[in-house]
Structures are given as structure tokens and as C-alpha cells.
Amino acid sequence: MKIVIVDYGMGNIKSITSTLLFIGVDEVVLSSDYEKLRSADKLILPGVGSFGKAMAQIKSKQLDVYLKDLVVENKKPLLGICLGMQLLGMSSTEDGENQGLGFINGSVIKFDNSNLKVPHVGFNQLKVNREGKLYDGLADDPDFYFTHSYKMISSASIKQSMCDYGGEFISGFEVGNIAGVQFHPELSQNNGIKLFKNFITNY
Amino acid sequence: MLRKRIIFTLIYSQGFFNQSRNFRLQKVGKLNWLEKNYKFQKIAFSLDELIVLNASKGEKNLEEFASEISKLVNDVFIPIAAGGGIRTLQDAELLFKSGADKIVLNSALKNDPDLIQELVKKYGAQSVVASIDYKNNNGINEVYINDGNLKIDETLNEYIAYVESLDIGEIYLNSIDQDGTGFGYDFETIKSVGNNIHVPLIIAGGAGNESHLLEGLKLKGVSAVATANLFNFVGDGLLIARRKIISSKENVANWEC
């Protein structure tokens, strides 16, 4: 099993890598090179930082073109994590109005902080969507670690799992070979380890 | 529901992890001592987060500190925040590259607000924790920077408002008076400032047993309780504390299967 983490210069790669190696993935590579991405069994799109800056980096490395080819056209499994999940959507209001990769029908907006502490930080419980393939062996309301100020909303049906913080938002989606999670499985103890195993086995 | 967090803070200084008492450090052991006496991989399963602070006096060796962080990260699947002596973007970048999920800033909040805003812009607010040390003097909470050595002019309330204006992601509020005493948190101050803080608040300084942690978790404005007390929670101390806290129905995450 070879997993390539998409490198656009942002995101905490080390904890994702160490979790994947811990569960027995043979090879974990960080790269933005088309051939390396193509050689992966599965891809992970990580991300910490701001949406606008991330999209600019992605475009400057032509990763938008590569990912469209590999993931949308050729159906290579992809898991987006945190900002990496948001980037798969249509747009975000972070750093002004920015277009995303547009693989998923969802848009990203800021949490309203008038009655809420923002960012949303800590473990929170999901409402798992059993139509999806990521949650085998997990409870219906498992705890996962979140840290974000922006959230994804969508009117489409994208097998979303939900989470509640001052109202429901999309904590994860699964559409064909494309999955995204707003939380950090690599920072979510046993639950995160199970989720990664499910991504590897079921995708 | 969003859970509250239990955080362990490791105080690092010149190659050693330390017990701090009112900001005076006492060497306890190196990383392998910690592994041996805490079975760190195991104990991390009773924690929501780890904060590692470089409290070395004078010039802090950031490279050495970063290499300790990268060793810690390998088998611990929880968020790690690291800080102490961050003065430039490159310092922060080094810690992120070494596996820190967040960085903790203290003196730079006062000395270099431009740096803070650059960091927030580059890494997002959620990656930047603002650490505030304060001490009570005749009923007034005074703020200190430079490892608790330099008093600044702003009172605690003024300073919190200023720090929030920098768009940081969380506040780590540490009472120098209570630090390392094991007498309990400075609940009076926490109650008075807690509800006016608009970002997640982590309280630190004084926790000596699980009832202190529990008492802190119950406060409305508090998002997380931290302890740096290596002695009081040695061995299974934290695991037992967490189990008691969960059994008392406090709202913390549960992933023991």
C-alpha cells in the first residue's frame, strides 16, 4: 500500500505520516510531482492554513490540473483532511471570495462568533452517516478532534456526516472515490486510527 | 456536543523536562525518563492534547527543542502545541515542520504583534495559541513576559482584550502564583475573565489532583484544563483522573474501547 500526501507546502504532514506508518502502510510519500501522485494507491490532501493561500499554492504547482485528472477522471481514492476537505468544495469566504477545486458541491463559510467561541477546537461528536465507508467499527456518535474557524455547508446529498457547533455543519462527506473530513483523524486517538484503516481498506 | 479538554503541559529546559514551582524549574528527567516513568504512548491515551514549552533561561536552543518535539510526535496521536522563544516566522516554521500542530506565543504577543498577525495569516488562527502569565499584586492581576521576568504595563483584562485583537486562536492563561503548587487553579480570576473571552480558554497553574481538573472543567468559560505537574500525576495518575472525570459525567471525550 502506497499513500501519497499531496504537497502544496502547507499542513502538518508529520502526524499524518506517523499515524499511517503506525497502522502498517508500507510507503508514505509527500509529493507534488504528477508521476509520483499517479503511482499512489490512494491520495491524501492535508491542510492547515488559509483557503486563499492554499489555492494559490495548488495552482502554482498545477495540482488542480493533476488532481482533476487523477481523482475526477481516473477515480483514484482521495481523502481530504480539514482545509484539504474544504478545498474540494466550490468556494470559500476565507481571504475574500475564493474558488475551490470544485469536486464536491459544498461551500465554505465562517462560523458566526456572536454567541460562540471561534475557532471550534477540541473533540466533538459526529452524527455518522452509515451509507459511507469511513465509519465501520466506530460508534454512531464517535469523538473526533476539530480545529477550524470555517465550516462547509451544502444542499446536495453527499453522504454527509454532521457535527453540531452552534448549529449543524458538514463534518465529512463521501462521494464515490472522494472523501473529506473536517476533523483530524491523525489527532483523534483510536477513533482516527480506525478511520484511516477504513479509508485504506474500503476505498 | 463539543467536549472540554484535559491537557498536559511539559516544561522543557536545556535537554530536560522539569517540574515548575512559581516559575522556578526543577530538573526531572530527559525524554527517555519520561517514557519510562509515564509510558508516554499509553498515557497519551488519557489526554486530549499536549503542550510543550521551552522554558530554558537566556538564549533558547530552538533546534534542540524542535528535535525533542519530533521525537515526541512519533507515537502520540493527539495534537501537540509547542512554544517558548519563538521570535521569527522561521522559528515557527521549524516547530511546525518538527510536528507541532500549533505554536504557543508569549513574549512576542507584546513585542512583535506584526509577527503574530503574519503567523495567523499563514497558518490560520486555530494554529496560534496565546500564552499569558500573570501574578496577583495587592488585588491587581499583573501580566509578565520573558518567562515571568518582566512585568508589563497592561492589567490582565486590558492585555486579554489586546491579545484577542491579534486574532489568535486560543488563550492559555497561567497563574504564576499557583504554578506548581498543586493548590488548585486561580478560580476567582478565571471566573471573572472567563466569560469575556471569545476564543477557547485553556487554564493552567495549580492543578494538583483530579478534583481541581474537574472543578475547572465545570466553569462555563473554560474550554480546557492544563496541568504541568509531573509529580502529582506520575504513573497512572492522569488515566485514573480521566476515568473519574468521565464517570462523574463531565463532558470530555471518551475513546477507550
Interface residues (C-beta under 8 A of the other chain):
Chain A: N12 K14 S15 S18 T19 F22 V48 G49 S50 K53 L83 N113 K117 V118 P119 H120 V121 G122 F123 N124 Q125 P142 D143 Y145 T147 H148 S149 D164 Y165 H184 E186 L187 S188 Q189 N190 N191 G192 I193
Chain B: M1 L2 R3 K4 R5 F45 D48 S70 V73 N74 D75 F77 I78 P79 I80 F96 K97 S98 G99 A100 D101 K102 K121 K122 Y123 G124 A125 Q126 S127 G169 E170 I197 H198 V199 P200 L201 S223 A224 V252 A253 N254 W255 E256 C257
